[in-house]
Amino acid sequence: MRLGISHTTRYGFSGPVSHGLQRLRLTPLRLAGQTVASWSLDLEGARHEAGYTDAYGNRVDLISFLPGVEAVSIHAHGVVDTRDNAGVIGTAQGMLPLWHFTEQTPLTEGGAAMAALLDGLGGGEDDVLSRLHALAGLVREAVAYEPGHTDVATTAEAVLEAGRGVCQDQAHVFIGAARSLGIPARYASGYLMMDETIEQEASHAWAEAHVPGLGWVGFDIANAICPDARYVHLATGADYTACAPITGLHQGARDEAMHVSLAVEQQRVEQ
């Protein structure tokens, strides 16, 4: 499948900004089932300073705001070719060992609510993949998809206690539970082509777990499927903080307004 993507983030400040730095993870990964045909980052009110590949294998671009700017625009766009591998990514990219993905982070660490979730899994299947599918079903039942109740700092335990959240929350719960079982798991961010609309309000998130003999396998709890050809990977990491599309800081103006526009649509492949 050929997917065309246009992702724009605009910042408007209350006055001139004296200094600003941002870290961007907005370039799709090159991995099994995904080929980047073309990709560009266009900036207004900012300039590109450097780029590198982080320990997880993600492309990271560093930008700085032009002195005195009152508005900044970041436009990531291009074309990505994908295929349906039933969620199987294969061997890990990046430089980190598998054991790193069995260690909990503050966002994935569980407590009593996590333990109760895992009790529901029972002895279950000996097969790792079957247990992960069962776990995905439990997380979906335990965490209803309801936007507006959590933020990027909400922990998996708090999500389970509340019983609601969004895709990143469901991913953190699944990751924390899988790690509690000794299964390496990680967070994935990216884009999803929706069937009913091109224009979207935000990017997407899901979880991946490492299965012996298969490598990394994706689990989208929100949509109850393993990622298929409609998905585009941007970044993977221990949790959201390692995959956030844009992070940074600025000095000068105290207030800002942010607007995000995103479009993902299938394109014709010329024969």
C-alpha positions as CSV (number, residue, x, y, z in Angstrom):
1,M,0.0,0.0,0.0
2,R,1.3,3.5,-0.8
3,L,0.4,6.1,1.8
4,G,0.7,9.8,1.4
5,I,1.2,11.7,4.7
6,S,1.1,15.4,5.6
7,H,1.6,16.3,9.3
8,T,1.8,20.0,10.3
9,T,2.4,21.4,13.7
10,R,2.0,25.2,14.2
11,Y,3.0,27.2,17.3
12,G,1.8,30.8,17.9
13,F,3.5,32.7,20.7
14,S,2.2,35.8,22.7
15,G,5.4,37.7,21.8
16,P,8.9,37.3,20.4
17,V,10.8,34.1,21.4
18,S,14.4,34.7,22.3
19,H,15.5,31.1,22.2
20,G,13.9,27.7,21.3
21,L,15.1,24.2,20.7
22,Q,13.1,21.1,19.7
23,R,13.7,17.5,19.1
24,L,11.7,15.9,16.3
25,R,10.9,12.2,15.7
26,L,8.9,12.8,12.5
27,T,10.7,10.6,10.0
28,P,9.3,7.1,9.3
29,L,11.5,4.2,10.1
30,R,13.0,1.9,7.5
31,L,12.0,-1.7,8.6
32,A,10.4,-4.9,7.4
33,G,7.1,-4.1,5.7
34,Q,7.9,-0.4,5.4
35,T,9.8,1.6,2.7
36,V,10.1,5.4,2.7
37,A,9.7,6.5,-0.9
38,S,10.2,10.2,-0.1
39,W,10.1,12.3,3.0
40,S,10.7,16.0,3.8
41,L,10.7,18.3,6.8
42,D,9.8,21.9,6.0
43,L,10.3,24.6,8.6
44,E,9.1,28.1,9.0
45,G,10.4,30.3,11.8
46,A,13.1,27.7,12.6
47,R,16.2,26.1,11.2
48,H,17.6,22.6,11.2
49,E,20.7,22.2,13.4
50,A,21.6,18.5,13.4
51,G,20.2,15.0,12.8
52,Y,21.2,11.6,14.3
53,T,19.9,8.1,15.0
54,D,19.2,7.4,18.6
55,A,19.8,4.2,20.6
56,Y,16.4,2.8,19.6
57,G,17.1,3.3,15.9
58,N,14.9,6.3,15.5
59,R,15.7,9.3,13.2
60,V,15.9,12.4,15.4
61,D,16.2,16.0,14.0
62,L,17.2,18.9,16.2
63,I,15.9,22.4,15.2
64,S,16.2,25.9,16.7
65,F,13.8,28.8,16.6
66,L,14.9,31.9,14.7
67,P,15.5,34.7,17.3
68,G,12.5,36.9,17.8
69,V,10.1,34.6,16.0
70,E,6.4,34.7,17.0
71,A,5.2,31.7,15.0
72,V,6.8,28.4,14.1
73,S,5.6,25.8,11.6
74,I,6.9,22.2,11.2
75,H,5.6,20.3,8.2
76,A,6.6,16.6,7.8
77,H,5.3,15.0,4.6
78,G,6.1,12.3,2.1
79,V,5.2,8.9,0.8
80,V,5.6,5.5,2.5
81,D,5.1,2.1,0.9
82,T,3.8,-0.6,3.3
83,R,2.7,-4.2,3.3
84,D,0.7,-6.4,5.7
85,N,3.0,-8.6,7.7
86,A,0.3,-9.5,10.3
87,G,2.0,-7.2,12.8
88,V,5.4,-8.9,12.6
89,I,8.3,-6.5,12.4
90,G,11.1,-9.0,12.9
91,T,14.5,-8.4,14.5
92,A,15.1,-5.3,16.5
93,Q,16.6,-2.1,15.1
94,G,18.7,0.0,17.4
95,M,21.6,-0.8,19.7
96,L,19.8,-1.8,22.9
97,P,19.6,-5.4,24.1
98,L,16.3,-7.2,24.6
99,W,16.6,-7.1,28.4
100,H,16.3,-3.3,28.2
101,F,12.7,-3.8,27.2
102,T,11.9,-6.0,30.2
103,E,12.7,-3.1,32.6
104,Q,9.8,-1.0,33.7
105,T,9.7,2.8,33.4
106,P,7.7,5.2,35.5
107,L,5.0,5.2,32.9
108,T,4.7,1.4,32.7
109,E,5.3,0.4,36.3
110,G,2.3,-1.4,37.8
111,G,0.8,-1.9,41.2
112,A,-2.3,-3.6,42.6
113,A,-4.4,-2.8,39.5
114,M,-1.7,-4.3,37.2
115,A,-1.5,-7.4,39.4
116,A,-5.3,-7.8,39.2
117,L,-5.1,-7.5,35.5
118,L,-2.5,-10.2,35.3
119,D,-4.5,-12.5,37.6
120,G,-7.2,-12.4,35.0
121,L,-4.7,-13.9,32.5
122,G,-4.4,-17.0,34.6
123,G,-2.1,-19.9,33.7
124,G,-3.2,-19.5,30.1
125,E,-1.3,-20.6,27.0
126,D,2.3,-21.7,27.1
127,D,2.7,-20.2,23.7
128,V,4.0,-16.6,24.1
129,L,2.1,-15.2,21.1
130,S,-1.2,-16.7,22.3
131,R,-0.6,-15.2,25.8
132,L,0.0,-11.8,24.3
133,H,-3.2,-11.9,22.3
134,A,-5.0,-12.9,25.4
135,L,-3.3,-10.0,27.3
136,A,-4.3,-7.6,24.5
137,G,-7.9,-8.6,25.0
138,L,-7.8,-8.1,28.7
139,V,-6.3,-4.6,28.4
140,R,-9.0,-3.6,25.9
141,E,-11.6,-4.8,28.4
142,A,-10.0,-3.0,31.3
143,V,-9.2,0.3,29.6
144,A,-12.1,1.8,27.6
145,Y,-11.0,4.2,24.9
146,E,-12.2,7.6,26.1
147,P,-10.2,10.7,25.1
148,G,-9.9,13.7,27.4
149,H,-9.1,12.0,30.7
150,T,-5.4,11.4,30.6
151,D,-2.2,13.1,29.4
152,V,1.3,12.1,28.4
153,A,2.3,11.8,32.1
154,T,-0.5,9.4,33.1
155,T,0.9,6.1,34.4
156,A,-0.3,2.6,33.4
157,E,-1.4,2.0,37.0
158,A,-3.5,5.2,37.1
159,V,-5.0,4.3,33.7
160,L,-6.1,0.9,35.1
161,E,-7.5,2.4,38.2
162,A,-9.6,4.8,36.1
163,G,-10.5,2.2,33.5
164,R,-10.2,4.6,30.6
165,G,-7.7,6.3,28.4
166,V,-6.5,6.6,24.8
167,C,-4.2,4.6,22.6
168,Q,-1.0,5.6,24.4
169,D,-2.5,4.6,27.7
170,Q,-3.6,1.2,26.5
171,A,-0.1,0.7,25.0
172,H,1.6,1.6,28.4
173,V,-0.7,-0.9,30.2
174,F,0.0,-3.7,27.7
175,I,3.8,-3.0,27.9
176,G,3.8,-2.9,31.7
177,A,1.9,-6.1,31.9
178,A,4.0,-7.9,29.3
179,R,7.2,-6.8,31.1
180,S,5.7,-8.2,34.3
181,L,5.5,-11.5,32.6
182,G,9.2,-11.3,31.5
183,I,8.3,-10.6,27.9
184,P,10.2,-7.7,26.2
185,A,7.8,-5.0,25.1
186,R,8.1,-1.5,23.7
187,Y,6.1,1.5,22.6
188,A,5.5,2.4,19.0
189,S,4.3,5.7,17.5
190,G,3.2,6.5,14.0
191,Y,0.3,7.0,11.7
192,L,-2.8,5.0,10.9
193,M,-4.8,5.5,7.7
194,M,-8.4,5.6,8.8
195,D,-11.1,4.0,6.7
196,E,-13.7,6.8,7.2
197,T,-11.6,10.0,7.0
198,I,-8.3,11.5,5.7
199,E,-8.0,14.4,8.1
200,Q,-7.0,13.5,11.6
201,E,-6.3,15.3,14.9
202,A,-3.4,13.3,16.2
203,S,-0.9,10.5,15.4
204,H,-1.3,7.0,16.7
205,A,0.3,4.7,19.2
206,W,0.4,1.0,19.8
207,A,2.6,-1.6,21.6
208,E,5.1,-4.2,20.4
209,A,6.3,-7.4,22.1
210,H,9.2,-9.7,21.3
211,V,8.1,-13.2,20.4
212,P,10.7,-16.0,20.1
213,G,11.0,-17.1,16.4
214,L,9.2,-14.0,15.1
215,G,10.9,-11.0,16.7
216,W,8.8,-7.9,17.4
217,V,5.1,-8.2,16.9
218,G,2.6,-5.2,17.1
219,F,-0.6,-5.0,19.1
220,D,-3.0,-2.1,18.6
221,I,-5.2,-2.4,21.6
222,A,-7.5,0.5,20.6
223,N,-8.4,-1.1,17.3
224,A,-8.1,-4.8,18.5
225,I,-5.8,-5.8,15.7
226,C,-2.2,-6.3,14.9
227,P,-0.9,-3.4,12.7
228,D,-1.3,-4.0,9.0
229,A,-0.5,-2.1,5.8
230,R,-2.4,1.0,7.0
231,Y,0.2,1.7,9.7
232,V,3.3,3.7,9.4
233,H,6.1,3.5,12.1
234,L,7.7,6.7,13.2
235,A,9.5,5.6,16.3
236,T,9.9,2.9,19.0
237,G,11.1,3.1,22.5
238,A,10.7,2.1,26.1
239,D,7.6,4.3,26.5
240,Y,6.1,7.5,25.1
241,T,8.9,9.7,26.3
242,A,11.3,7.9,23.9
243,C,8.9,8.3,21.0
244,A,7.3,11.7,21.4
245,P,7.0,13.3,17.9
246,I,8.1,16.7,19.2
247,T,9.7,17.8,22.5
248,G,11.6,20.9,23.4
249,L,11.7,24.2,25.2
250,H,11.6,28.0,24.5
251,Q,12.4,31.2,26.2
252,G,10.8,34.6,25.8
253,A,7.0,34.6,25.3
254,R,5.1,32.9,28.1
255,D,2.0,31.7,26.2
256,E,1.6,29.6,23.1
257,A,-1.2,28.2,21.0
258,M,-0.5,24.9,19.2
259,H,-2.5,23.5,16.2
260,V,-1.9,20.1,14.6
261,S,-3.2,19.0,11.3
262,L,-2.7,15.5,9.9
263,A,-3.8,13.8,6.7
264,V,-3.1,10.1,5.8
265,E,-4.4,8.7,2.5
266,Q,-3.8,5.9,0.1
267,Q,-2.2,6.8,-3.2
268,R,-2.2,5.1,-6.5
269,V,0.9,3.1,-7.3
270,E,1.9,3.8,-10.9
271,Q,2.6,0.7,-12.9
